[in-house]
């Protein structure tokens, strides 16, 4: 066969055996996989790109009458019903026996599970076709939401649903650092969709899992669930200066701060202590779901090994103080949230293990942003950033080097 000349011809060629599949689920899995390449290669809103592609594909193949062409057109129309022309697509004269089961599913269960730290939540929904023989087996949709980066990090469609659900329950039952619950389907749809919309706009997708290949089918299954209210999710309010001050006072009076000797800090070190605490609170405010008490090994790594180097200028006293403060704060925060002792110990051990790498990154400055590096050099040269005359003189003296950077 000749090489397909257009993307639409390529899709028709890839779907040439669609009518030989055994069920509607098999056809929907083929259709979502074919659309996955469009999703993965898009350079703007990926979901919108898939919608445009399906609309263009339906227009370009409108006169095709082969059984394979009319069937894959129907599959795409069911997977992406918002695409232009999708509502007008009807089963072909030679449609497979399972064609009328495409998209004809009902929700049979909705669940959520995740880690006690609050880093990630997985949402699991199970679906069954009205005709299991033609439609296919009961299957599960799983979506992993990462709360530290604020996206739906991965999605997966597979079966049998009972086997997947049993495996998840057994995993959670055997791990004190995970939880499992029945979930409100309205909340499931809202949370996965909200974070998936952010994923759709990423310049680069997470490189693991089946996010691209299963995205279209996951969207179709989410649409089966009850819709959440139309009210927009309010932006989280930043902590007020009064709230920050109160939280710092409570921490400094807590046993964790006393255990690390923070109550005995005085003199010049006192300024470093409060600067380090301000960095912890500032970092929390930059997270998608800001909560200064939500600490975990993952959050500690984001702070100590990345954020603080890009966003803050530390002198030697600050750098010496920060790991000590972070260990005390992480232990305090996990206790305040009522996490099990194992979680408290695990977070503390993780922070302790990060300290050598934190020191190395501070010493090399390799993760500093250009602005942070410039301020660090300014301070190293003894220039007061709050002195406009001294600052302008320093910039003039270093104009060529700054331009080269």
Secondary structure as GFF3:
##gff-version 3
##sequence-region A 1 405
A	DSSP	alpha_helix	7	14	.	.	.	ID=ss1
A	DSSP	three_ten_helix	18	20	.	.	.	ID=ss2
A	DSSP	alpha_helix	24	41	.	.	.	ID=ss3
A	DSSP	alpha_helix	46	60	.	.	.	ID=ss4
A	DSSP	alpha_helix	67	79	.	.	.	ID=ss5
A	DSSP	three_ten_helix	86	88	.	.	.	ID=ss6
A	DSSP	three_ten_helix	99	101	.	.	.	ID=ss7
A	DSSP	beta_strand	105	115	.	.	.	ID=ss8
A	DSSP	beta_strand	120	129	.	.	.	ID=ss9
A	DSSP	alpha_helix	132	135	.	.	.	ID=ss10
A	DSSP	beta_strand	139	146	.	.	.	ID=ss11
A	DSSP	beta_strand	151	158	.	.	.	ID=ss12
A	DSSP	alpha_helix	161	173	.	.	.	ID=ss13
A	DSSP	beta_strand	178	182	.	.	.	ID=ss14
A	DSSP	alpha_helix	185	200	.	.	.	ID=ss15
A	DSSP	alpha_helix	211	222	.	.	.	ID=ss16
A	DSSP	alpha_helix	241	252	.	.	.	ID=ss17
A	DSSP	alpha_helix	255	259	.	.	.	ID=ss18
A	DSSP	three_ten_helix	262	264	.	.	.	ID=ss19
A	DSSP	alpha_helix	268	286	.	.	.	ID=ss20
A	DSSP	alpha_helix	297	302	.	.	.	ID=ss21
A	DSSP	pi_helix	303	307	.	.	.	ID=ss22
A	DSSP	alpha_helix	308	311	.	.	.	ID=ss23
A	DSSP	alpha_helix	316	336	.	.	.	ID=ss24
A	DSSP	alpha_helix	341	364	.	.	.	ID=ss25
A	DSSP	alpha_helix	370	380	.	.	.	ID=ss26
A	DSSP	alpha_helix	388	397	.	.	.	ID=ss27
A	DSSP	alpha_helix	399	404	.	.	.	ID=ss28
###
